[in-house]
């Protein structure tokens, strides 16, 4: 599996089960996450909070991916 495929699978698992562990495990120690707000999340604990906050915004959510591409360190 590619990194992108790992992310897609982990996100779908988190959305269906609420378990963000596999998704958080894909983040490096020095990760910085941002969304459309002014807030930022730092590190693995920040990633855990980011994804818990993300899931907490929805009563139910399901992502569907129709394709993906990885090149030059971008996905």
Secondary structure per residue as TSV (DSSP state, phi and psi in degrees):
chain	resnum	aa	ss	phi	psi
A	1	X	-	360.0	147.4
A	2	X	-	-86.2	167.4
A	3	X	H	-58.5	-40.8
A	4	X	H	-63.6	-42.3
A	5	X	H	-65.3	-37.4
A	6	X	H	-61.1	-44.4
A	7	X	H	-62.9	-47.1
A	8	X	H	-59.2	-45.1
A	9	X	H	-64.8	-42.9
A	10	X	H	-67.2	-38.7
A	11	X	H	-64.8	-45.7
A	12	X	H	-63.3	-37.6
A	13	X	H	-64.8	-44.6
A	14	X	H	-61.7	-40.3
A	15	X	H	-66.4	-36.0
A	16	X	H	-85.6	-27.3
A	17	X	H	-114.4	-19.9
A	18	X	-	84.5	-4.5
A	19	X	-	-85.0	108.1
A	20	X	-	-90.9	-1.3
A	21	X	H	-52.9	-53.7
A	22	X	H	-62.9	-32.9
A	23	X	H	-69.7	-45.8
A	24	X	H	-63.3	-35.5
A	25	X	T	-62.2	-18.5
A	26	X	T	-80.0	-8.3
A	27	X	S	-94.3	138.9
A	28	X	-	-74.9	159.4
A	29	X	T	-55.8	-36.6
A	30	X	T	-94.8	20.2
A	31	X	-	-63.2	145.7
A	32	X	E	-125.2	124.9
A	33	X	E	-113.9	142.1
A	34	X	E	-140.6	153.4
A	35	X	-	-129.2	-157.2
A	36	X	S	-76.9	-1.2
A	37	X	S	-89.3	179.8
A	38	X	S	-82.3	-10.6
A	39	X	-	-77.8	148.0
A	40	X	E	-128.1	154.9
A	41	X	E	-123.2	135.3
A	42	X	E	-117.8	140.8
A	43	X	H	71.7	-179.3
A	44	X	H	-65.3	-40.3
A	45	X	H	-65.4	-36.5
A	46	X	H	-63.4	-40.1
A	47	X	H	-62.4	-41.5
A	48	X	H	-60.6	-44.4
A	49	X	H	-67.1	-41.6
A	50	X	H	-55.8	-51.1
A	51	X	H	-71.7	-33.8
A	52	X	H	-65.5	-42.0
A	53	X	H	-64.2	-44.1
A	54	X	H	-56.2	-53.2
A	55	X	H	-64.7	-33.4
A	56	X	H	-66.9	-15.1
A	57	X	T	-79.1	-8.1
A	58	X	-	-128.5	138.6
A	59	X	S	-70.6	-35.7
A	60	X	S	-153.9	138.9
A	61	X	-	-148.6	146.3
A	62	X	-	-148.2	119.0
A	63	X	-	-90.4	140.4
A	64	X	-	-122.8	135.6
A	65	X	-	-115.5	129.0
A	66	X	S	-101.7	-9.9
A	67	X	-	179.5	169.9
A	68	X	-	-158.4	162.0
A	69	X	-	-150.5	139.5
A	70	X	-	-124.1	133.2
A	71	X	B	-161.6	135.7
A	72	X	T	57.3	33.9
A	73	X	T	82.4	5.3
A	74	X	B	-116.4	151.6
A	75	X	-	-136.0	360.0
